[in-house]
Amino acid sequence: MLARALEAHGIATTSISLVREHTDKVKPPRALFVPFPFGHALGRPNAPDLQHRVLRAALDLLTEPAGPVLRDFPDDAEPGDQPPAPRQASVIPVASNAAGDAVAEVRDLREGHAQRLAKHGGRTAFGLSGVDVARFDDVVPFLQRFAESGDAELAGRPAVALPAFVRWCADDLKALAFESFMAMRPEAGGDEVARWFWSTTAAGQLLRRVRDRLDASDDPAWKAAAFGVAR
């Protein structure tokens, strides 16, 4: 939509797509589909030649006078060893040695998360819930109570519907865990992070239970939140 608005004011645009089917329906003025995992729009890390090829192919679309134009990046481009998208919880089995104390685990994750922030100038995906990271010792029991009964409260939470807040807390818990893991293993790909989280962590098993509680409701808003918590 933004691209079309810019084009209407005489500014040519180009874009890179990771989901061809969506781009084909939206029909932006010019788009290049690339067969890479989410988060890797330019290809593999540490592959500057490939990344320059992707950029050049996307910018070459600016020579097209009108759209919509949708081109595929060459089929022989090797996307690396990551799958098209990180595997979801539903296809990752729980390890026999999965951690059991989510509160203690979160305390450890906060240390790794702080290291990640220090290395990356404070950039983080954490913060959607509005709850400070220091309070996630309280958020975990809140999620546990919700998973058990579907009825829980957290003091000072934003004035939003309960399933929305639960979803935001789940997203922050995942961000806390993922960023902590990447502080320890910066070379890890998205699939490795997802397998670690959903297979071995107490937080991952807690979010599976939260998902099940949300999905058990007949309310469409609850079911939608379940899909986002742990697919």
Secondary structure by P-SEA (a helix, b strand, c coil): caaaaaaaacbbbbbccccaaaaaaacccbbbbbcccccccccccccaaaaaaaaaaaaacccccccccccccccccccccccccccccccccccccccccaaaaaaaaaaaaaaaaaacccccccccccccccaaaaaaaaaaaaaacccccccccccccaaaaaaaaaaaaaaaaaaaaaaacccccaaaaaaaaacccaaaaaaaaaaaaaaacccaaaaaaaaaacc
